[in-house]
Amino acid sequence: MTRPSRPLMLFAAADPGGANAILPVAVSLAGQGEEVAILDHGFLGRNAPAGLPRLNPPGGGDFGLWLDALGVGGLCFGTSLADHLPLALARAARGRGLPVLCVLDNWMNYAARLTMDGGEPLIPDIYAVMDDKARDEALAEGVPAGCLRVSGHPGLAGLAAEAAAADSGWRNGVRDRLGFGLEGRGLVAFIGEPVSRDQGTGPECPGWRGYTERHALSLLCRELQPWAGRLEVAIVPHPRDDVAELMDLWQTSRGALGGGLVEGVPGRRVMLAADRVAGMASVLLYEAWLVGKPVVSLQPGLVRADLGAAVRRPGIAVVTEDGQAEAAIAVWLAEDARGLRPDCRRHGAAPARLAELMRNLMGT
């Protein structure tokens, strides 16, 4: 890529969450004629539209000199708990006096995301968080108030429109494609997560949650047995799930329940086509809550407060002990759907709001 005539706005993220949070902002700014490029790295590099200019990541050396050579005038980055390159570029940008916008994508580890490389906290010019809950929790963790802005979640910007489209007619088509929730039967979406793979199966494992996906799905199936024949369960695999293992788990847990694993339909579409949603700590539970679905979070034996806090919202039951499940699921099954929650519309405006913040930081 040749050096731009105007200062370049660089976008960097590695993980899917961070990439999905900043990509709509990059697309918005590029559509307004701004000089934009994405770092060709991680999930962002693999999934950004082909029309967005890409920069190869620095191979080493002085990252500040690399930014200078390419004419970078400001950085917008998404956080990661494992890949430190975006944070390293943010440190280099701060060292060069360039404006830095950090966009958060999840409700946990607010302060830790700024120190994941082992350095001192990187305080960006703006730390954009999704809602009032995230702002308050970030403050409680010691993130300075001066950098915090409530922007909405850019990765959820299209959710309200998708929910409206589902209500207008495509929901039944998705159920037909799945083969579940037909002929008057209700449809439950269970949102999978590779808990055993990511956080282990016992307290000797770093990050141990206190439960696994096996425990959570088995608990749901046990409590739904009286409803077999009246509803079915669509299991939404996570991209990192071992599908064969998940299928085996479903077959050993399902009892008399109908349903099965979803193939070839995005998780959000399944969620919008369902009547109610269950899972553990996936952001899809929050999305379901935003559009008014009855939601239950099954985290039996939970030993990590952050995973409970991440999904706790008014109206979402968080089951942390087996003994709570029967009553919580009975209430969940009796709930009716409601309309969009106000934050759903706030997220819709997030890409434009963050694009404006980035332009203001760079004085364009």
N, C-alpha and C positions, 0 to 999 in steps of 0.2 A: 504493500500500500504506500503510495506517495504521500509526502508530508502535506497535510491540508493547509489551505490558505487561511483558515480561521482556527482558533484553538479547538482541539478535538475533545468531545465528551466520550470517555472510555467507560464501558460497562463490563464488570467482571463478577462471575459467580461460578461455583463448582457444583454444588449440590442441586437436586431438582427443586427444592423449596426456594432457595435463594434465587435460582435462575428464573423460576416462574414469577417471582416477585419483581424483578427488575426488567425483564424482557418487555412487558407492555409499556414501560416508561421509555425504553430505547426506541421502540416502534413509534410511539407517539411523537417523540422529538425528531426522528428521522422524517416522519410525515410532515413536520413543520419546516423542513429544510435545514435543520441544524446539522452540524458536522458530528456524526455519531459513528462509533465503532464498538464492536464487542470483542472481548478476549476469546480467542478460539481455544477454549479450555473447558473441560468438564461438560456437564449437562447443557450449559448455555451454548457452548460451541457446537454441540451436536444437534441442538434443537432450534436454534434461532433461524428465522427466515433467510433464504439464500441471498436476498437482496441487501441484507445488512452487511456493511464492510466488516471484515475480520482482521484481527491482528494476531500473529503468532505469539505465544507467550515468551517472555524473556528466558533465555537459556541459562542465565546466571549473571554474575557480575553485579554492577551497580544498577539497581532498578530505577533510581532517580535519573541517571543518565539515559536509560532506555526510554523513560517517559519524555524527557527533553527531546531526544532524537526524533521521536514520532510526533511531536507537536501536541502532546496531551495537555489540555488545559484544565481538566477536572475529571474526577472519578466517581462513579456510582457503583457500589458493590453490594452483593448479597453475602450473608454470613454463612459460615460452614463450621461444623464441629470437628472436621477431620482434615480438610484440604486447606492449607494455610496460604496459598498463593494470593487470593484476593486480599486478604488482610495484609500480607507483605507489600502488595502494591499500594494499599491505602497508607501504610506507614511511609513508603517512599514519597507518595504524593504530599502527605503532610510535611515531610522533610523539605520538599521543594516549595512549600507555601501554596500548593494547589488546593482548591476546594474539594471536599470529600462528603458525599452523601451516602449513608449506609441505610439500606432498606431491610427491615426485619420481616420475617415470614412466619414466625411461630411464637407461641406463648410460653416460652421457657428460656432459661439461660441468657437473660438479657445482658448482664454484665460479662459473663464468661465468654460470650461470642467475641468480645473485644480484646480478649487476652489468650485466645486459643493457641497461639504460637509460643506462649511462655513469656512474652514481653509485658511491659507495662500496659495499662489500658490505653487503647487507641480511641481517642475521643474525636469523632467526626464533627464536621461543622453542623450537620443535621443527622440525627438518628431517627429515622421515620418508623413509627410503630403503628400497628393496625387499628387500635381502638383505645378507649379510655382505660379499660382493664390492663392492657399492655403498658400504657404510660404509667399507671399507678404502680404496677409491679416492677417496672424498670426503675422507677424512682426508689422503691423500697430496697432494690439491690444496689443502689448507689450510683446509678447512671446520672450524670449531671442534668438538672432540669433545663439548663440553657440550650442543650442540643436536641431535646426531644420535641418531636412534632407528631401529632396524630394525623395520619394521612389516609387511613383505609388500607386495604390489602389489594395491590394491583393484580395479583394472581386470581382474585375473586371478582374482578371487575365485570365479567360477563355472566355472573351467576343469576342475577335478577332476570336478565333477558332469557336465559336458558330455562329458568323456572316458568316464566310466562309462556314460552313456546311449548313446554311440556304440558302445561294446563290447556293449551289451545289444541292439542291433538296428538303429539307424537308419543305421549306416555303409553298409550295402548299398543302402538307399534313396537315399542321396545319390549313390552311384556309378551307380545306375540313372538318376537325374535328369541327371547329367552325361553319361552315355553312355560313360564311360571306366572302365578298370580292371575290365572284365567278362569273363566266361568264362575265368577263371583268369589273366588278365593282371594284372601288378602295376600300381600307380598311384603316380606321382611327382607331388607338388605343387611347382610352382615359384612362389615368392612374388615378385611383381613390385614394383618401385620405380621412380618416375620420375626416375632418376638424371640423365639428360641434361637434363631440365627444371630440376631443383633444384640440381645441382652442376656442370652444364656438360659439355662434350665435350673439354676440353683444359686444360692447365696454366695458361692465361691466365685461366681462370674461377675466381672466388672459391669456396672449398670443394671444389675439384676432388678427386675420389676417387682418380684414377689408372685408372679404368675406367668403363664405362657398362653399362647393362642389356643393350645389344647384345652386348658382349663376354662378359658372364657367361652369357647364355642360349645364345649360339652355342657357347661352350665346353662347356656341359652337353650340348647336342644332339650335338656331335661325339663326346664320350666315350660316349654312350648308343647310338650306331649299332649296335654288336654286339648290343644288347638289343632292337632293333626287332622287334616281333611278340610279345615276351614282357612288355613293359610299355608304358604310355602316360603322357603328361605332361599334367597339368592346369595351365594357366597362370592364376594368380590375379592379375588386374589390381589395381593400387593405385587408390584413388578419383581421384587426379590423373593417372593414365596416359591417354595418347591411345590409345584402344582400337584405332583403325584402324592407327596406327603399330605397336602391339604385335602386332596380327594379321599385319601385313606382316613383322615381324621373325621371328615364329614360322614363317611359311610359307617364308621364305628360309633358315631355320636347321634346320628339322625333319628334313630328309633323309627316311629311311624310317620315322621315328617316328610313331606314332599319338597322338591327343590333340587339344588345342586350348584356346581361351580359355574361361574360366568366365563364365557370365552368370547372375545372379540367385541365387547361392548365396554366403553369407558366407565370407570367407577362412578363418576358424577352422573352419568346418564342413568345408571342403575339406581342410584340414590334418588334421583328425581322421579323415576318411574315407580318406586316403591311407596307403600303406605306408611311405613315406619322403618327406623334405622337403628341397628345395634352395632357395637364394635368395642374397641378398647380405648385407644388414645389418638386415633387418626384424625387429621384435619377434616376429613369428610364427615365426621360427626358434627363438627362445628358448621360446616356448610349445610347439612341437613337441618340443623337448628335455625340457621339464618332464614331458610325458606319455609319454616314452620312445620317441619316433620316432627312427630314424636320421636325422641332419641333416648337411648339408654346406653351408658358406658359400663362395660363389665370388666372390672379390674380386681378380681377376688384375690386377697392376700397382698394388696398393693403396699409396697414399702418405700415408694418414692413420691413425695408430696408434689413434685413438679408435674408428674403425669396426671395426677388428680386435678391439679389447678388448671392444667392446659385445656381440659374439656368442661370444667365446671361453669355452667351458665344457669340462670333461672329457668327451670323447666327440664333440665337434663339431670336424670338420676345417675349418680356415680356409685356403682355397687363395688364396695371394697371388701366385703365378706360374703361368703356363700349364704349365710343366713339372711342377708338383706335381699337376696335375689327374688324370692317368691313375691313379696309385697311390691317391690319396685317394678317388676315385670308386669304384674297385674295392673298397676296404675298406668304404665306405659301402653299396655294393650287397650286400655279404656279411653286413652286420650284421642282427641280429634285433631286433625291438622289445623293450623292457623295460617294467617297471611305472612308476608315477608316482614322480617324485623328491620328496624331502622338502619342498623349497621350494614345490611345488605345493600342499601342504596348508597351509603357512604363508600363502600368498596367500589361501587360503580364509577365514582368520580376520582378514584385514586390515581390512575395513570396521568390524567390531566393535571391533578394537583401536584404530583411529584415532578412532572415535566416542568411546571412553573417554578417549583423550588430549585430545580437544577439550573434552569436558565437564570434565575435571580442570583444564584451562587456564582455563576460564571459571568454575570453582567452582560448577557446577550439579549 
